[in-house]
Amino acid sequence: MSKPTKSRPRQLNRAQLKAYEARRTIEMNRGMANPTGEAVTARPLSTTRRVQALSRVEEYAIIRSDLRRLLLILAVLLATLIVLTFFLR
């Protein structure tokens, strides 16, 4: 019988943290706009990073938007494949 393994939290590397922060910044700024209608630009990341835990609702919102984006890409690729199938026969 094998020994039960202890699960420890997975550590993110620097590239994953940077991508996570960039995606979080985009998601947070997506709904915000200036009174003139211009989009709010994300502030540059400082050299000292503070990682803040997101709430479950915020995490799910990011996951939902990523899934929506992936489904849109899938639909476009599928439609392209079907159209090209008829043209290339």
C-alpha distances in whole Angstrom, upper triangle without the diagonal:
4,7,9,12,16,18,21,25,26,29,32,34,37,38,36,38,41,40,39,42,45,43,43,47,48,47,48,52,51,53,56,59,62,65,67,64,62,59,57,56,53,54,52,49,50,48,47,44,43,40,40,38,39,39,37,40,41,38,38,41,40,38,40,43,40,39,43,44,41,43,46,45,44,47,49,47,47,50,51,49,51,55,54,53,56,58,57,57
4,6,9,12,15,18,21,22,25,28,30,34,35,32,34,37,37,36,39,41,40,40,44,45,43,45,48,48,50,52,56,59,62,64,61,59,56,54,53,50,50,49,45,46,45,43,40,40,37,37,35,36,36,34,38,38,35,35,39,38,35,38,40,38,37,41,41,39,40,44,43,41,44,47,45,45,48,49,47,49,53,52,51,55,57,55,56
4,6,9,12,15,19,20,23,26,28,32,33,31,32,36,36,34,37,40,38,38,42,43,42,43,47,47,49,51,54,57,60,62,59,58,54,53,51,48,48,47,43,44,42,41,38,37,34,35,32,34,34,32,36,36,33,34,37,36,34,37,39,37,37,40,41,39,40,44,43,42,45,47,45,46,49,50,48,50,54,53,53,56,58,57,57
4,7,9,13,16,18,21,24,26,30,31,29,30,33,33,31,34,37,36,35,39,40,39,40,44,44,45,47,51,54,57,59,56,55,51,49,48,45,45,44,41,42,40,38,36,34,31,32,29,30,30,29,32,33,30,30,34,33,31,33,36,34,33,37,38,36,38,41,40,39,42,45,43,43,47,48,46,48,52,51,51,54,56,55,56
4,6,9,13,14,17,20,23,26,27,25,26,30,30,28,31,33,32,32,36,37,36,37,41,41,43,45,48,51,54,56,53,52,48,46,45,42,42,41,37,38,37,35,32,31,28,29,26,28,28,27,30,31,27,28,32,30,28,31,34,32,31,35,36,34,36,39,38,37,40,43,41,42,45,46,45,47,50,50,49,53,54,53,54
4,6,10,12,15,18,21,24,26,23,24,28,28,26,29,31,31,30,33,35,34,35,38,39,41,42,46,49,52,54,51,50,46,44,43,39,39,38,35,35,34,32,29,28,25,25,23,25,25,24,28,28,25,26,30,29,27,30,32,30,31,34,35,33,35,38,38,37,40,42,41,42,45,46,45,48,50,50,50,54,55,54,55
4,7,9,12,15,18,22,23,20,21,25,24,22,25,28,27,26,30,31,30,31,35,35,37,39,42,45,48,50,48,46,42,40,39,36,36,35,32,32,31,29,26,25,22,22,20,21,22,21,24,25,21,23,26,25,23,26,29,27,27,31,31,30,32,35,34,34,37,39,38,39,42,43,42,45,47,47,47,51,52,51,53
4,6,9,12,15,19,20,18,18,22,22,20,22,26,25,24,27,29,28,29,33,34,35,37,40,43,46,48,46,44,40,38,37,33,33,32,29,29,28,26,23,22,19,19,17,19,21,20,24,23,20,22,25,24,23,26,28,26,27,30,31,30,32,35,34,34,37,39,38,39,43,43,43,45,48,48,48,51,53,52,54
4,6,9,13,16,18,15,15,18,19,17,19,22,21,21,24,26,25,26,29,30,32,33,37,39,42,44,42,40,36,34,33,29,30,29,25,26,25,23,20,18,15,16,14,16,17,17,20,20,17,19,22,20,19,23,25,23,24,27,28,27,29,32,32,32,35,37,36,37,40,41,41,43,46,46,46,49,51,50,52
4,6,10,13,14,12,12,16,16,14,17,20,19,19,22,24,23,25,28,29,31,32,35,38,42,43,41,39,35,33,31,28,28,27,23,24,23,22,19,18,15,16,15,16,18,18,21,20,17,19,22,19,18,22,23,21,22,26,26,25,27,30,29,29,33,34,33,35,38,38,38,41,43,43,43,47,48,47,49
4,7,10,12,10,10,13,14,13,15,18,18,18,21,23,23,24,26,28,30,31,34,37,40,42,39,37,33,31,29,26,26,24,21,21,20,18,16,15,13,15,14,16,19,19,22,20,17,20,22,20,19,23,24,22,23,27,26,25,28,31,30,30,34,35,34,36,39,39,39,42,44,43,44,48,48,48,50
4,7,8,6,6,10,11,10,12,14,15,15,18,20,20,21,24,25,27,29,31,34,38,39,36,34,30,28,26,23,23,21,18,19,17,17,14,14,11,14,14,15,18,19,21,19,16,19,20,17,17,21,21,19,21,24,23,23,26,28,27,28,31,32,31,33,36,36,36,39,41,41,42,45,46,45,47
4,6,5,6,9,10,11,12,14,16,16,18,20,21,22,24,26,29,29,32,34,38,39,37,34,30,28,26,22,22,20,17,17,16,16,13,15,13,16,16,18,21,22,24,21,19,22,23,20,20,23,23,21,23,26,24,24,27,29,27,29,32,32,31,34,37,36,36,40,41,41,42,45,45,45,47
4,5,5,6,9,10,11,12,14,15,16,18,20,21,22,24,27,28,30,32,36,36,34,32,28,26,23,20,19,17,13,14,12,13,11,13,12,15,16,18,22,23,25,22,19,23,23,20,20,24,23,21,24,26,24,24,28,29,27,29,32,32,32,34,37,36,37,40,41,41,42,46,46,45,48
4,5,5,6,8,10,11,12,14,15,17,18,20,21,22,26,26,28,31,34,35,33,30,26,24,22,19,19,16,14,15,14,15,13,15,14,17,18,19,22,23,24,21,19,21,22,18,19,22,21,18,21,23,21,21,25,26,24,26,29,29,28,31,33,33,33,36,38,37,39,42,42,41,44
4,5,5,6,9,10,10,12,14,15,16,18,20,21,24,25,28,30,34,34,32,29,26,24,22,19,19,17,14,16,16,16,13,14,12,15,15,16,19,19,21,18,15,18,19,15,15,19,18,15,18,21,19,19,23,24,22,24,27,27,27,29,32,32,32,35,37,36,38,41,41,41,43
4,5,5,6,9,10,10,12,14,15,16,18,20,23,23,26,28,32,33,31,28,24,22,20,17,17,15,12,13,13,13,10,11,9,11,12,13,17,18,19,16,14,18,18,15,16,19,19,17,20,22,21,21,24,25,25,26,29,30,29,32,34,34,35,38,39,39,41,44,44,44,46
4,5,5,6,9,10,11,12,14,15,16,18,21,22,24,26,30,30,28,25,22,20,17,14,14,12,9,11,11,12,10,11,10,13,15,15,19,20,21,18,16,19,19,15,17,20,18,17,20,22,20,21,24,25,24,26,29,29,29,31,33,33,34,37,38,38,40,43,43,43,45
4,5,5,6,8,10,11,12,14,15,16,20,20,23,25,29,29,27,24,21,19,17,14,15,13,12,14,15,16,13,14,12,14,15,15,18,19,19,16,14,17,16,13,14,17,15,13,16,18,16,17,20,21,20,22,25,25,25,28,30,29,31,33,35,34,36,39,39,39,42
4,5,5,6,9,10,10,12,14,15,18,19,22,25,28,29,27,24,21,19,17,14,15,14,12,15,16,15,12,12,10,11,12,11,14,15,16,13,11,14,14,10,12,15,14,12,15,17,16,17,20,21,21,23,25,26,26,28,31,31,32,34,36,36,38,41,41,41,44
4,5,5,6,9,10,10,12,14,17,17,20,22,26,27,25,22,19,16,14,11,11,11,9,11,13,13,10,10,8,10,11,11,15,16,17,13,12,15,15,12,14,17,15,14,18,19,18,19,23,23,23,25,28,28,28,31,33,33,34,37,38,38,40,43,43,43,46
4,5,5,6,9,10,11,12,15,16,18,20,24,25,22,20,16,14,12,9,10,10,9,12,14,15,12,13,12,13,15,14,17,18,18,14,14,16,15,12,14,16,14,13,17,18,16,18,21,21,21,23,26,25,26,29,30,30,32,35,35,36,38,40,40,41,44
4,5,5,6,9,10,10,14,15,17,20,24,25,22,20,16,15,13,11,13,13,12,16,18,18,15,15,13,14,14,13,15,16,15,12,11,13,12,8,11,13,10,10,13,14,13,15,18,18,18,20,23,23,24,26,28,28,30,32,33,33,36,38,38,39,41
4,5,5,6,9,10,12,13,16,19,23,24,21,20,16,14,13,10,12,13,12,15,17,17,14,13,11,11,11,9,12,13,13,9,9,12,10,7,11,13,11,11,15,16,15,17,20,20,21,23,25,25,27,29,30,31,33,35,36,37,39,41,41,42,45
4,5,5,6,8,11,11,14,16,20,21,19,17,13,11,10,7,9,10,10,13,16,16,13,13,12,12,13,12,15,16,16,12,13,15,13,11,14,16,13,14,18,18,17,19,22,22,22,25,27,27,28,31,32,32,34,36,37,38,40,42,42,43,46
4,5,5,6,9,10,12,15,19,19,17,15,11,10,9,7,10,12,12,16,19,19,17,17,16,15,16,14,16,18,16,13,13,15,12,10,13,14,11,12,15,15,14,17,19,18,19,22,23,23,25,27,28,29,31,33,33,34,37,39,39,40,43
4,6,5,8,10,13,16,19,20,17,16,12,12,12,10,13,15,15,18,21,21,18,18,16,15,15,12,14,15,13,9,10,12,9,7,11,11,9,10,14,13,13,16,18,17,19,21,22,23,25,27,28,29,31,33,33,34,37,39,39,40,43
4,6,7,8,11,14,17,19,16,15,12,10,11,9,12,14,14,17,20,20,17,16,15,13,14,11,13,15,13,9,11,13,10,10,13,14,12,14,17,17,16,19,21,21,22,25,26,26,28,31,31,32,34,36,37,38,40,42,43,44,46
4,6,5,8,11,14,15,13,11,8,6,7,7,10,13,14,17,21,21,19,18,17,16,17,15,17,18,16,13,15,16,13,12,16,16,14,15,19,18,17,20,22,21,22,25,26,26,28,31,31,32,34,36,36,38,40,42,42,43,46
4,6,8,12,15,15,12,11,8,8,10,10,13,16,17,20,24,24,22,21,20,19,19,17,18,19,16,13,15,16,12,11,15,14,11,13,16,15,14,18,19,18,19,23,23,23,25,28,28,29,31,33,33,35,37,39,39,40,43
4,7,10,13,14,11,11,9,9,12,12,15,18,20,23,26,26,24,23,22,20,20,17,18,19,16,13,16,16,12,13,16,15,13,16,18,16,16,20,21,20,22,25,25,25,28,30,30,31,34,35,35,37,39,40,41,42,45
4,7,10,12,9,9,7,6,10,11,13,17,18,21,25,25,23,22,22,20,21,18,19,21,18,15,18,19,15,16,19,19,16,19,21,20,20,23,24,23,25,28,28,28,31,33,33,34,36,38,38,40,42,43,43,45,48
4,7,8,6,6,5,5,9,11,14,18,20,23,26,27,25,25,25,23,24,22,23,24,22,19,22,22,19,19,22,22,19,21,24,22,21,25,26,25,26,29,29,29,32,34,34,34,37,39,38,40,43,44,44,45,48
4,5,5,5,6,6,10,13,15,18,21,23,27,28,26,26,26,25,27,25,26,28,25,22,25,26,22,22,26,25,23,25,28,26,25,29,30,28,30,33,33,32,35,37,37,37,40,42,41,43,46,47,46,48,51
4,5,7,9,10,14,16,18,22,25,27,30,31,30,29,30,28,30,27,28,30,27,25,28,28,25,25,29,28,25,28,30,28,28,31,32,30,32,35,35,34,37,39,38,39,42,44,43,45,48,48,48,50,53
4,6,9,10,13,17,19,22,25,27,31,32,31,31,31,30,32,30,31,32,29,27,30,30,27,27,30,29,26,28,31,29,28,31,32,30,31,35,34,33,36,39,38,38,41,43,42,43,46,47,46,48,51
4,6,9,12,15,18,21,24,27,30,31,30,30,30,29,30,28,28,30,27,24,27,27,24,24,27,25,22,25,27,25,24,28,29,26,28,31,31,30,33,35,34,34,38,39,38,40,43,43,43,45,48
4,6,9,12,15,18,21,24,27,29,27,28,28,27,29,27,28,29,27,24,26,27,23,23,26,25,22,24,26,24,23,27,28,25,27,30,30,29,31,34,33,33,37,38,37,39,42,43,42,44,47
4,6,9,12,15,18,21,25,26,24,25,25,24,25,23,25,26,24,21,23,23,20,19,22,22,18,20,23,21,20,24,25,23,24,28,28,27,29,32,31,32,35,36,36,37,40,41,41,43,46
4,6,9,12,15,18,21,22,21,21,22,21,23,21,23,25,22,19,21,23,19,19,22,22,19,21,24,23,21,25,27,25,26,29,30,29,31,34,34,34,37,39,38,40,43,44,43,45,48
4,6,9,12,15,18,20,19,20,20,20,22,21,23,25,23,20,22,23,20,19,22,23,19,20,24,23,21,24,27,25,25,29,30,29,31,34,34,34,36,39,38,39,42,44,43,44,47
4,6,9,12,15,16,15,16,16,17,19,18,21,23,21,18,19,21,19,17,20,21,18,19,23,22,21,23,26,25,25,28,30,29,31,34,34,34,37,39,39,39,42,44,44,45,48
4,6,9,12,14,13,14,15,16,19,19,22,24,23,20,21,24,21,19,23,24,21,22,26,26,24,27,29,28,28,32,33,32,34,37,38,37,40,42,42,43,45,47,47,48,51
4,6,9,12,11,13,15,17,19,20,23,25,25,21,22,25,23,20,23,25,23,23,26,27,25,27,30,29,29,32,34,33,34,37,38,38,40,42,42,43,45,48,47,48,51
4,7,8,8,10,12,14,17,18,21,24,24,20,20,23,22,19,22,25,22,22,26,27,25,27,30,29,29,32,34,33,34,37,39,38,40,43,43,43,46,48,48,48,51
4,5,6,9,12,14,18,19,23,25,26,22,23,26,25,22,25,28,26,25,29,30,28,30,33,33,33,35,38,37,38,41,42,42,44,46,47,47,49,52,51,52,55
4,6,10,12,15,19,21,24,27,28,24,24,28,27,24,27,30,28,27,31,32,30,31,35,35,34,37,39,39,39,42,44,43,45,48,48,48,50,53,53,53,56
4,7,10,13,16,19,22,25,26,23,23,27,26,24,26,29,28,27,31,32,31,32,35,36,35,38,40,40,40,43,45,45,46,49,50,50,52,55,54,54,57
4,6,9,13,15,19,21,23,19,19,23,23,20,23,26,25,24,27,29,28,29,32,33,32,35,37,37,38,40,42,42,43,46,47,47,49,52,52,52,55
4,6,10,12,16,19,20,17,17,21,21,19,21,24,24,23,27,28,28,29,32,33,33,35,37,38,38,41,43,43,44,47,48,48,50,53,53,53,56
4,7,9,13,15,17,14,14,18,18,16,18,21,21,21,24,26,25,26,29,30,30,32,35,35,36,38,40,40,42,44,46,46,48,50,51,51,53
4,6,10,13,14,12,12,16,16,15,17,20,20,20,23,25,25,26,29,30,30,32,34,35,36,38,40,41,42,44,46,46,48,51,51,52,54
4,7,9,12,10,9,13,14,13,15,18,19,19,21,23,24,25,27,29,29,31,33,34,35,37,39,40,41,43,45,45,47,49,50,51,53
4,6,8,6,6,10,11,10,12,15,15,16,18,20,21,22,24,26,27,28,30,32,33,34,36,37,38,40,42,43,44,47,48,48,51
4,5,5,6,9,10,11,12,14,16,17,18,20,21,23,24,26,27,29,30,32,33,35,36,38,39,41,42,44,45,47,48,49,51
4,5,5,6,9,10,10,12,14,15,16,18,20,21,22,24,26,27,28,30,31,32,34,36,37,38,40,42,43,45,46,47,49
4,5,5,6,9,10,10,12,14,15,16,18,20,21,22,24,25,27,29,30,31,33,35,36,37,39,40,42,44,45,46,48
4,5,5,6,9,10,11,12,14,15,17,18,20,21,23,24,26,27,29,30,32,33,35,36,38,39,41,43,44,45,47
4,5,5,6,9,10,11,12,14,15,17,18,20,21,22,24,26,27,28,30,32,33,35,36,38,39,41,42,43,45
4,5,5,6,8,10,10,12,14,15,16,18,20,21,22,24,25,26,28,30,31,32,34,36,37,39,40,41,43
4,5,5,6,9,10,10,12,14,15,16,18,20,21,23,24,25,27,29,30,31,33,35,36,38,39,40,42
4,5,5,6,9,10,11,12,14,15,17,18,20,21,23,24,26,27,29,30,32,33,35,37,38,39,41
4,5,5,6,9,10,10,12,14,15,16,18,20,21,22,24,26,27,28,30,31,33,35,36,37,39
4,5,5,6,9,10,10,12,14,15,16,18,20,21,22,24,25,27,28,30,31,33,35,36,38
4,5,5,6,9,10,11,12,14,15,17,18,20,21,23,24,26,27,29,30,32,33,34,36
4,5,5,6,9,10,11,12,14,16,17,18,20,21,22,24,26,27,28,31,32,32,35
4,5,5,6,9,10,10,12,14,15,16,18,20,21,22,24,25,27,29,30,31,33
4,5,5,6,9,10,11,12,14,15,17,18,20,21,23,24,26,28,29,30,32
4,5,5,6,9,10,11,12,14,16,17,18,20,21,23,24,26,27,28,31
4,5,5,6,9,10,11,12,14,15,16,18,20,21,22,25,26,26,29
4,5,5,6,9,10,10,12,14,15,16,18,20,21,23,24,25,27
4,5,5,6,9,10,11,12,14,15,17,18,20,22,23,24,26
4,5,5,6,9,10,11,12,14,15,16,18,20,21,22,24
4,5,5,6,9,10,10,12,14,15,16,19,20,21,23
4,5,5,6,8,10,11,12,14,15,17,18,20,22
4,5,5,6,9,10,11,12,14,16,17,18,20
4,5,5,6,9,10,10,12,15,15,16,18
4,5,5,6,9,10,11,13,14,15,17
4,5,5,6,9,10,11,13,14,16
4,5,5,6,8,10,11,12,14
4,6,5,6,9,10,10,12
4,6,5,7,9,10,11
4,5,5,6,9,10
4,5,5,6,8
4,6,5,6
4,6,6
4,6
4
